């Protein structure tokens, strides 16, 4: 396998990862918004995370990985959910504000920064840009988990990759 070249890293960032991050952000936001405000502690099993806890895991990990690409290293210090976040609306607001700022930084990253080898917990040593693919898969995986919490918590599942039963029913009812 050849070493990743600057033009390839730039292509990955601007033609794949940034558009995908923006698209997945909208989808993730809609799933988090669907958590009923009074059901943030809902968990389908005693071993599962609560809905708001899982949503925090999704968004804080996304920010951590976006920061790592911009900064050239991972900050693995603990990131507890801010006390000001009491419900899904608070978390959605935090997510939007932080995502926009981190996304903007990514648009200004140089090819050299994209190619910098970053260590992740001694498990991987990869070019920075590749970690955006990791976080996309992480977000999609855990968002899928979170979407399964919604109906049992008394909410409706938004469209994710096409209509959900609930979004189709809402569309039909509006006709």
C-alpha positions in Angstrom: 0.0 0.0 0.0 1.3 3.4 -0.9 1.6 6.2 1.6 -1.3 8.7 1.7 -0.4 11.8 -0.4 -1.4 15.4 0.3 -3.8 15.6 -2.6 -5.5 12.4 -1.5 -5.8 13.6 2.1 -7.3 16.9 0.9 -9.7 15.0 -1.4 -10.8 12.7 1.5 -11.4 15.7 3.7 -13.2 18.0 1.3 -15.1 15.5 -0.9 -15.9 12.7 1.6 -15.5 13.4 5.3 -16.6 17.1 5.6 -19.8 16.5 3.6 -20.5 13.3 5.4 -19.9 14.9 8.8 -22.4 17.7 7.9 -25.0 15.3 6.7 -24.6 12.9 9.7 -24.7 15.9 12.1 -28.2 16.8 10.8 -29.3 13.2 11.2 -27.8 12.8 14.6 -29.3 16.0 15.8 -32.8 14.8 14.7 -32.4 11.6 16.7 -31.2 13.5 19.8 -34.1 16.0 19.4 -36.5 13.1 19.4 -35.5 12.0 23.0 -38.5 13.1 25.1 -37.3 15.8 27.5 -38.4 13.8 30.5 -36.9 10.5 29.3 -33.2 11.3 29.2 -32.7 8.6 31.8 -34.6 5.9 29.8 -32.5 2.8 29.2 -33.7 -0.4 27.6 -31.7 -2.6 30.0 -29.9 -2.0 33.3 -26.6 -2.6 31.5 -27.3 0.0 28.8 -26.5 3.7 29.0 -29.4 6.1 29.6 -30.6 7.9 26.5 -29.0 11.3 27.3 -25.8 9.5 28.5 -25.6 7.7 25.1 -26.3 10.9 23.2 -23.5 12.6 25.2 -21.2 9.8 24.3 -22.0 10.3 20.6 -21.5 14.0 20.5 -18.5 14.3 22.9 -16.6 11.6 21.0 -17.4 13.4 17.7 -16.0 16.6 19.1 -12.9 14.8 20.5 -12.0 13.3 17.1 -12.7 16.5 15.2 -10.4 18.3 17.7 -7.7 15.7 17.3 -7.5 16.2 13.6 -7.2 20.0 14.0 -4.8 19.8 17.0 -2.7 16.9 15.7 -3.2 14.9 18.9 -5.9 13.4 21.0 -6.8 14.9 24.3 -8.0 11.9 26.2 -8.9 13.7 29.5 -12.4 12.9 30.9 -15.3 14.9 29.4 -18.3 14.6 31.7 -21.5 16.0 30.4 -21.8 19.7 31.5 -24.3 20.2 34.3 -26.2 22.7 32.2 -27.3 19.9 29.9 -30.5 18.6 31.5 -32.4 17.3 28.5 -32.2 16.6 24.8 -32.9 20.3 23.8 -29.9 21.4 25.9 -27.7 18.7 24.4 -28.9 19.6 20.8 -28.0 23.2 21.4 -24.5 22.3 22.8 -24.0 19.9 19.9 -24.8 22.4 17.2 -22.7 25.2 18.7 -19.7 22.9 19.2 -20.1 21.1 15.9 -20.1 24.3 13.9 -17.0 25.6 15.6 -15.1 22.3 15.1 -16.3 21.9 11.6 -15.0 25.4 10.7 -11.6 24.5 12.1 -11.5 21.4 9.9 -12.1 23.5 6.8 -8.8 25.3 7.5 -6.6 22.3 8.3 -3.5 22.1 6.0 -2.5 19.0 4.0 0.4 18.6 6.4 -1.9 18.5 9.4 -4.1 16.0 7.6 -1.1 13.7 7.0 0.3 14.0 10.5 0.5 10.6 12.2 -1.6 10.7 15.4 -1.5 8.0 18.0 -4.8 6.8 19.5 -4.3 5.1 22.8 -1.4 3.1 21.5 -3.8 1.1 19.3 -3.6 3.0 16.1 -1.0 5.4 14.5 -2.8 6.9 11.5 -2.8 10.0 9.4 -5.1 12.6 11.1 -7.7 12.7 8.3 -8.4 9.0 8.7 -9.8 9.5 12.2 -12.7 11.4 10.6 -13.8 8.1 9.0 -13.5 6.4 12.4 -15.7 9.0 14.1 -18.3 8.8 11.3 -18.7 5.1 11.9 -18.8 5.6 15.7 -21.5 8.2 15.4 -23.6 6.0 13.0 -23.2 3.0 15.2 -24.3 4.6 18.5 -27.0 6.7 16.8 -28.5 3.4 15.6 -28.5 2.3 19.2 -30.1 5.5 20.4 -32.8 5.3 17.7 -34.0 2.0 19.2 -34.6 3.8 22.5 -37.1 6.3 21.0 -40.3 4.3 20.6 -40.1 2.6 24.0 -39.4 6.0 25.5 -42.7 7.3 23.9 -41.2 9.1 21.0 -41.2 8.8 17.2 -38.2 7.7 15.1 -37.2 10.4 12.6 -36.1 9.7 9.1 -32.5 8.5 9.1 -31.5 7.0 5.8 -34.9 7.4 4.2 -38.3 7.4 5.9 -39.0 5.7 9.1 -42.4 4.3 9.9 -43.1 7.4 12.0 -41.9 9.9 9.5 -43.9 8.2 6.7 -47.0 8.2 8.9 -46.6 11.9 9.6 -46.2 12.7 5.9 -49.3 10.7 5.0 -51.3 12.3 7.8 -50.3 15.8 6.5 -51.6 15.0 3.0 
